[in-house]
Amino acid sequence: MGGNTFKVKSIFIISFVIVFSFHFRANSEINPQDIIEKSIEAQGGREVLESVKDVVATMSVKLYIPQGEYLGERKVYTKTEPTKIRIEQTIMGIETTIGFDGENAWLEQMGKAMVAPQSITDSIKASVIREDLLLKYKEKGCKIEYLGQTEVNSQSCYQIKFTDKEGNETTYYFDKKTYLPMKTEFDAPDETGKIGKNEVLNSDFRNIKNLVMPFKSIAYFDGKKLLEITIKEVEINQGLEDSLFSIPIKKQP
């Protein structure tokens, strides 16, 4: 009886070692750089992605706040090198514009414009530094690490963590079949300055002039749903002027 027990234990240990060794070997054979390059290709290819200088996206939005859910419309203008952003949105009949000129953020509501609090600028910058991460992670001196596989919305994904020179970490989840980025995850401050876990889930990828992009995204902060967007229309390389992203200056009568 004792001998049989020892034999069973030995088989279990050997089996465990074999499984563990195989798992380790399988992971070591996966090159994160190859996954990144395949993702770039799946999104249209490096040449197409680098040719995008500005984007205008019209979308419907749903905001989730403690008081309830609010529907609205949003038009987002983005320009690269450096990244500049302008968001025009209408929620409950109230029109608001948020701008980022590459350095600072500003707000405009009811015809009045003002420099945004530093916390809002910091929140925007936390996203901006990750804007072109896949294309320029080498230039940014990022370290990349393969973390294994997991599921996102019932789809098997590769996890790859990027760490830049300042120690900022960003984890991408690439669909195992299509290599499209199904999710990004990173710690960053919200508009109040509170640092928390940011998650953005992407779906409904479509081809627009050879550029493959998600038409639906859901954002979470510390596990709570904050925002859901559904893109209606996308325009690429419209030749947006820098003045569009600058704080409006009230003209004197």
C-alpha positions in Angstrom: 0.0 0.0 0.0 2.8 2.4 1.0 4.7 1.5 -2.2 1.7 2.3 -4.3 1.2 5.6 -2.5 4.8 6.6 -3.2 4.4 5.6 -6.8 1.3 7.7 -7.2 3.0 10.7 -5.6 6.0 10.3 -7.8 3.8 10.2 -10.9 2.0 13.4 -9.7 5.3 15.2 -9.1 6.7 14.2 -12.4 3.6 15.2 -14.2 3.6 18.5 -12.5 7.2 19.1 -13.5 6.5 18.2 -17.1 3.5 20.5 -17.2 5.3 23.3 -15.6 8.3 22.9 -17.8 6.1 22.9 -20.9 4.3 26.0 -19.7 7.5 27.8 -19.1 9.0 26.7 -22.4 5.8 27.8 -24.3 5.9 31.2 -22.7 9.6 31.7 -23.4 9.0 30.9 -27.0 6.5 33.8 -27.4 8.3 37.0 -28.4 6.4 40.1 -27.3 8.0 42.1 -30.1 6.5 39.8 -32.7 3.0 40.2 -31.1 3.4 44.0 -31.2 4.4 44.0 -34.9 1.5 41.7 -35.8 -0.9 44.0 -34.0 0.5 47.0 -35.9 0.0 45.1 -39.1 -3.6 44.1 -38.1 -4.4 47.8 -37.5 -3.4 48.7 -41.0 0.4 48.5 -41.0 3.1 50.9 -39.8 3.0 53.0 -42.9 -0.8 53.6 -42.6 -0.6 54.3 -38.9 2.3 56.8 -39.2 0.5 58.6 -42.1 -2.4 59.6 -39.8 -1.8 63.2 -38.7 -5.2 64.1 -37.4 -8.6 62.4 -36.8 -12.1 63.8 -36.3 -14.5 61.4 -34.7 -18.2 62.0 -34.1 -19.7 59.7 -31.4 -22.6 59.1 -29.0 -21.6 58.9 -25.3 -23.0 57.5 -22.1 -21.6 58.9 -18.9 -21.9 56.9 -15.6 -21.8 59.0 -12.4 -23.2 58.4 -8.9 -26.3 60.5 -9.9 -27.1 58.2 -12.8 -26.5 57.6 -16.5 -26.4 60.4 -19.0 -26.6 60.3 -22.8 -24.9 62.8 -25.0 -23.0 63.6 -28.2 -19.3 64.2 -28.6 -17.0 65.3 -31.4 -13.3 64.7 -30.8 -10.5 66.3 -32.7 -7.0 64.9 -32.3 -3.7 65.9 -33.9 -0.3 64.3 -33.6 3.3 65.4 -33.0 2.7 66.6 -30.4 -0.7 65.2 -29.5 -3.4 67.8 -29.2 -7.0 67.2 -28.3 -10.3 69.1 -28.6 -13.5 67.6 -27.3 -16.9 69.2 -28.0 -19.7 67.6 -26.1 -23.4 68.1 -25.3 -24.8 66.5 -22.2 -28.3 67.3 -21.0 -28.4 70.3 -23.3 -25.2 71.7 -21.8 -22.4 72.4 -24.3 -18.8 72.0 -23.1 -15.5 72.1 -24.8 -12.3 70.6 -23.4 -9.0 71.4 -25.1 -5.4 70.3 -24.8 -2.8 72.3 -26.7 0.0 69.8 -26.2 1.0 71.3 -22.8 -2.0 72.6 -20.9 -5.8 71.8 -20.8 -8.6 74.4 -20.9 -12.4 74.4 -20.6 -15.1 76.4 -22.3 -18.8 76.6 -21.2 -21.5 79.1 -21.9 -19.1 81.3 -23.8 -16.5 81.5 -21.0 -13.1 79.9 -21.4 -10.6 79.2 -18.6 -7.4 77.3 -18.0 -8.3 73.8 -16.6 -7.2 72.7 -13.1 -3.8 71.0 -13.1 -5.5 67.7 -12.2 -7.3 67.7 -15.5 -4.1 68.5 -17.4 -2.3 65.6 -15.6 -5.2 63.2 -16.4 -5.0 64.0 -20.1 -1.2 63.8 -20.2 -1.4 60.3 -18.6 -3.3 59.2 -21.6 -1.3 61.2 -24.2 2.0 59.6 -23.2 0.4 56.2 -24.2 -1.1 57.4 -27.5 1.6 56.1 -29.9 3.1 53.5 -27.6 2.9 50.6 -30.0 4.6 52.5 -32.8 7.3 54.2 -30.8 7.9 52.1 -27.7 11.6 51.6 -28.8 12.1 55.3 -29.3 10.6 55.9 -25.9 13.0 53.4 -24.3 10.2 51.2 -23.1 10.9 47.7 -21.7 8.4 45.1 -22.9 7.4 42.0 -21.0 5.1 39.1 -22.0 2.8 38.3 -19.0 1.0 35.3 -20.4 -2.6 34.7 -21.7 -5.9 35.7 -20.3 -9.5 36.3 -21.5 -11.1 39.6 -22.4 -14.8 39.5 -23.2 -14.5 35.7 -23.6 -11.7 36.1 -26.1 -8.2 34.7 -25.5 -5.6 37.4 -25.4 -1.8 37.9 -25.0 -0.8 40.3 -22.2 2.2 42.6 -22.8 3.4 45.1 -20.3 5.3 48.3 -21.4 7.4 50.2 -18.9 8.8 53.6 -20.0 11.8 55.4 -18.7 9.8 57.2 -16.1 8.4 53.9 -14.8 4.9 54.4 -16.2 3.4 50.9 -16.9 0.8 50.1 -19.5 -0.5 46.6 -20.2 -2.0 45.7 -23.6 -4.3 42.8 -24.2 -4.0 41.6 -27.8 -6.6 39.2 -29.3 -4.8 35.9 -29.9 -6.4 35.4 -33.3 -6.6 38.9 -34.7 -3.8 40.6 -32.7 -6.1 43.7 -32.3 -5.8 45.5 -29.0 -8.9 44.5 -27.0 -7.9 46.3 -23.8 -5.4 48.6 -22.3 -4.8 49.0 -18.6 -2.7 51.5 -16.6 -2.6 53.5 -13.3 -3.2 57.2 -13.7 -5.0 60.1 -12.0 -8.6 61.0 -12.8 -9.9 64.6 -13.2 -9.8 65.1 -9.4 -6.2 64.0 -9.1 -7.0 60.6 -7.5 -4.7 57.8 -8.9 -6.5 54.6 -9.8 -6.6 51.8 -12.3 -7.7 52.8 -15.7 -9.1 50.2 -18.1 -10.3 50.7 -21.7 -12.1 47.9 -23.5 -12.3 48.0 -27.3 -14.7 46.2 -29.7 -16.4 46.5 -33.1 -13.2 47.1 -35.1 -13.8 48.5 -38.5 -11.7 49.4 -41.5 -11.6 53.1 -42.4 -9.3 54.0 -45.3 -7.1 51.0 -44.4 -7.0 52.1 -40.8 -8.5 49.5 -38.4 -10.0 51.0 -35.3 -12.5 50.3 -32.6 -15.9 51.8 -33.0 -17.0 51.1 -29.4 -15.0 51.6 -26.2 -15.8 51.4 -22.5 -13.7 53.1 -19.9 -13.4 52.0 -16.2 -11.8 53.6 -13.2 -11.0 51.4 -10.2 -13.5 48.8 -11.5 -16.3 51.3 -12.0 -17.7 52.0 -15.4 -17.2 55.7 -16.3 -17.8 56.1 -20.0 -19.1 54.3 -23.0 -18.6 55.6 -26.5 -19.9 54.5 -29.9 -18.4 56.1 -33.0 -20.7 57.3 -35.7 -18.3 58.9 -38.2 -14.5 59.2 -38.6 -12.6 61.6 -40.8 -8.8 61.3 -41.3 -6.2 63.9 -42.2 -8.4 66.9 -42.5 -5.5 69.3 -42.1 -6.6 70.6 -38.7 -5.1 74.0 -37.7 -3.2 74.3 -34.4 -5.5 77.2 -33.4 -8.4 74.7 -33.0 -6.6 73.4 -29.9 -5.7 76.7 -28.3 -7.8 78.3 -25.6 -10.2 80.8 -27.1 -9.3 84.4 -26.6 -12.2 86.8 -26.0 -12.1 89.6 -28.5 -12.4 93.1 -27.1 -15.3 95.2 -28.4 
